[in-house]
Amino acid sequence: MLAAGALAATARGPSLGLIALGPKEFGGGAKVTRQRGLRSPGYEAAFEREVEFATGEVGSSILFFATTTVELARTDATTRADFQSTRGALATTKGRIAAVAVIEAQLRKTLGKSLKAAAMGTIRTPRIGGNALVVPISVTTTTGRIQVVVAYLRVDRVLVTMTTVGAPVAAADLDRLLRLTAKRASAQLTPISVSPPTISGTAQVGRQLVASSGSWANRPTAYGYRWSRCDSTGSSCAPIPGATGATYTVASGDTGSTIRVVVTAQNSAGARSVVSTQSGLVTLPLP
């Protein structure tokens, strides 16, 4: 239901062990007695958790992590439009029927004739990432009911469709997994260093050093610079007060030291910093 023509890649989902709740998160004296990852045919991952309550009752649940599809659009505006289109479609009866039909077709490949019917529940919009939609679907089989949850997540120019199949999943559990996914997607959108910054010029008092920004992926829109004075091996560096431009004029106090520059690249998703190699040993000008 997301944008056609976008670059799509299906990847293994994040470790479901990361969404395991600690005992203090259950309250009422409940405690987790067992939790583990499982291998289940037909699914990318599965996670089982067993909880013992204060009453002595023991409950368990299994979450099947079925698919994660990431779609990369060209701009944030395109991604926003694609997400709004999905939300608009799900706001109509026709769109909801179509969505259920797609899920039924996918499940029939696994469940076969045991699949009887599917119905969509109330759609949630948790505050995660740029936007998120959580679409629950109750599936009736000849042996009982299972729950399918399809989540649509927008983070800057990334669209994620995530599907879970299995026992009912608590909203807090699913939102926790979505937050983790949003965090990872955002991290992949921040500038990534391809080659580190370099320093050109002569390391001599009174001469000027020039920093290159280096080479970056993910289209940085701005760069910041912070020059540091280091020992002769390039270690034990300390920022030089006021030295925050792309150039630095070597001072007399730098004599016998080396110089490094930290370049910070920034875009709408965040910022990342990389340190340059050290300059040569700073010397005094020739008489």
C-alpha positions in Angstrom: 0.0 0.0 0.0 3.1 2.2 0.0 4.6 4.1 -2.9 5.1 2.3 -6.1 8.4 3.0 -7.7 10.3 3.5 -4.5 13.4 1.5 -3.8 12.2 -1.4 -1.6 14.3 -3.8 0.4 13.1 -6.6 2.7 15.4 -7.2 5.6 15.4 -9.4 8.7 13.8 -7.6 11.6 15.5 -6.5 14.7 16.1 -9.0 17.5 12.9 -9.6 19.3 14.9 -10.1 22.5 15.2 -6.3 22.5 11.5 -5.8 23.3 11.5 -8.2 26.2 10.0 -6.4 29.2 11.7 -6.4 32.6 9.7 -7.6 35.7 9.3 -4.1 37.1 7.4 -3.1 33.9 4.6 -5.6 34.7 3.6 -4.3 38.1 1.4 -6.1 40.6 4.1 -8.5 41.6 4.3 -10.1 38.2 7.7 -11.5 37.1 9.1 -12.9 33.9 10.0 -16.6 34.4 11.2 -17.3 30.9 11.8 -15.4 27.6 13.6 -16.6 24.6 13.9 -16.3 20.8 12.4 -19.1 18.7 12.9 -20.5 15.2 9.6 -21.0 13.5 9.2 -22.1 9.8 7.7 -19.5 7.6 8.6 -16.5 9.8 11.8 -14.4 10.1 11.8 -14.5 13.9 9.7 -15.5 16.8 9.8 -14.5 20.5 8.2 -16.3 23.5 7.7 -14.9 27.0 6.3 -16.5 30.1 5.0 -14.4 33.0 4.0 -15.5 36.5 1.6 -13.2 38.3 1.1 -12.6 42.0 -1.9 -14.9 42.1 0.4 -17.8 41.1 -1.1 -17.9 37.6 1.3 -18.3 34.7 0.7 -16.8 31.3 2.7 -17.1 28.1 2.6 -15.4 24.6 4.4 -16.0 21.3 5.0 -13.2 18.9 5.9 -14.1 15.3 7.8 -11.3 13.5 6.8 -11.9 9.9 8.1 -9.1 7.7 9.8 -5.8 7.6 9.9 -3.8 4.4 11.8 -0.6 4.1 11.0 1.8 1.3 13.3 4.7 0.5 11.8 7.7 -1.1 13.7 10.5 -2.7 12.6 13.3 -0.4 10.9 13.8 2.9 8.0 15.4 1.1 7.5 12.3 -1.1 7.6 10.1 2.0 5.1 12.3 3.7 2.8 12.2 0.7 3.0 8.4 0.5 2.2 8.0 4.2 -0.8 10.4 3.9 -2.0 8.3 0.9 -1.9 5.1 3.0 -3.7 6.8 5.9 -6.3 8.2 3.6 -6.9 4.8 2.0 -7.4 3.2 5.4 -9.8 5.9 6.4 -12.3 4.6 3.8 -14.4 1.4 4.0 -13.1 0.4 0.5 -9.5 0.9 1.6 -9.9 -1.2 4.7 -11.6 -4.0 2.8 -8.7 -4.0 0.3 -6.1 -4.1 3.1 -7.8 -7.1 4.8 -7.9 -8.9 1.4 -4.2 -8.4 1.0 -3.5 -9.8 4.5 -5.9 -12.8 3.9 -4.1 -13.6 0.6 -0.7 -13.6 2.4 -1.9 -15.7 5.3 -3.6 -18.3 3.1 -0.2 -19.2 1.7 0.7 -20.4 5.2 -2.7 -21.4 6.8 -4.4 -22.8 3.6 -7.9 -23.9 4.1 -7.8 -23.5 7.9 -8.2 -19.7 7.3 -11.9 -18.7 7.7 -12.2 -14.9 8.0 -10.4 -11.7 8.9 -11.6 -8.4 10.3 -9.9 -5.1 10.9 -9.9 -3.5 14.4 -9.5 0.1 15.5 -6.5 1.8 13.9 -4.1 3.5 16.3 -1.7 6.4 15.6 1.1 6.3 18.2 3.5 9.2 18.4 6.6 7.5 17.0 9.0 8.7 14.4 7.6 11.1 11.8 4.2 9.3 11.8 2.9 5.8 12.6 -0.2 3.8 12.0 -1.0 0.5 13.8 -3.6 -1.6 12.0 -4.8 -4.7 14.0 -6.5 -7.5 12.2 -8.3 -10.4 13.9 -8.0 -13.7 11.9 -10.3 -16.6 12.6 -9.1 -20.1 11.7 -10.6 -23.6 12.1 -8.6 -23.9 15.3 -9.1 -20.5 16.9 -8.0 -16.9 16.5 -4.7 -15.2 15.8 -3.8 -11.5 15.6 -2.1 -9.8 12.8 -0.8 -6.3 13.3 0.5 -4.2 10.4 2.4 -1.0 11.3 3.3 1.8 8.9 6.1 4.0 10.1 7.5 7.2 8.5 10.9 8.5 9.5 12.1 11.4 7.4 12.5 9.9 3.9 12.1 6.2 5.1 8.9 4.3 5.0 8.7 1.0 7.0 5.9 -1.6 6.9 6.1 -4.1 9.8 3.9 -7.1 10.2 3.6 -9.3 13.3 1.5 -12.5 13.5 0.7 -14.5 16.6 -0.8 -14.1 20.0 -2.3 -10.7 20.9 0.5 -8.2 21.2 0.3 -5.5 23.9 0.3 -2.0 22.5 3.3 -1.1 24.8 5.3 -4.0 23.4 4.6 -3.1 19.8 5.2 0.6 20.3 8.5 -0.3 21.9 9.5 -2.2 18.8 8.4 0.6 16.6 10.5 3.1 18.6 13.5 0.9 18.2 12.9 0.6 14.5 12.4 4.4 14.2 15.6 5.0 16.1 17.6 2.7 13.8 16.1 4.2 10.7 16.9 7.7 11.8 20.5 6.7 12.6 20.9 5.4 9.1 19.8 8.7 7.7 22.3 10.9 9.5 25.5 11.7 7.6 27.9 8.8 7.4 31.6 9.4 6.8 33.0 7.9 3.6 36.4 9.3 3.9 37.7 11.4 6.9 38.5 15.1 6.8 42.1 16.1 6.1 44.3 19.1 7.0 46.3 20.9 4.3 48.9 23.7 4.8 52.2 24.0 6.7 52.2 23.4 10.5 54.2 26.4 11.3 53.5 29.4 13.6 51.8 32.1 11.6 50.8 29.9 8.7 47.2 28.9 7.9 45.8 25.3 8.1 42.8 24.4 6.0 40.3 21.6 6.8 38.5 19.6 4.2 35.1 18.4 5.2 35.8 14.9 4.0 33.4 12.8 2.0 30.0 11.9 3.4 26.9 9.9 2.5 23.3 11.0 3.1 23.7 14.5 1.8 24.9 16.8 4.7 23.5 20.3 4.5 26.0 21.9 6.9 29.4 21.4 8.4 30.9 22.4 11.7 34.6 22.6 12.6 36.5 22.3 16.0 40.3 22.5 16.0 42.3 20.8 18.8 45.9 21.0 20.0 47.4 17.5 20.6 50.7 16.1 21.8 53.4 15.0 19.3 51.7 11.6 18.8 48.3 13.1 18.1 46.9 12.1 21.5 45.8 14.1 24.5 43.9 16.6 22.4 42.3 19.7 23.8 40.0 22.1 21.9 41.5 25.4 20.9 39.2 28.3 22.2 37.5 30.1 19.4 38.9 27.8 16.6 35.7 26.8 14.9 36.1 27.8 11.3 37.3 25.8 8.3 40.7 27.5 8.6 43.1 27.9 11.5 46.1 30.2 11.9 48.8 28.4 13.8 49.7 30.2 17.1 52.9 30.3 19.0 51.4 28.3 21.8 51.1 25.4 19.3 54.8 25.0 19.0 55.9 21.4 19.5 52.3 20.2 19.2 50.2 18.6 16.4 46.8 19.8 15.3 43.6 17.9 14.6 40.2 19.1 13.4 36.8 17.5 14.2 34.3 17.9 11.4 30.6 17.6 12.2 28.3 16.9 9.3 24.6 17.6 9.8 21.3 17.1 7.9 17.7 17.0 8.8 18.0 13.5 10.5 20.9 14.5 12.8 24.6 15.0 13.0 27.8 12.9 13.1 31.4 13.9 13.9 34.7 12.6 12.6 38.2 13.5 13.6 40.9 14.2 11.0 44.4 12.7 11.0 47.0 14.8 12.8 49.1 17.6 11.2 52.8 17.6 11.3 54.7 18.8 14.4 54.2 22.6 14.7 57.5 24.5 14.2 58.6 28.1 14.5 59.1 30.1 11.3 62.6 30.1 9.8 64.7 33.2 10.9 
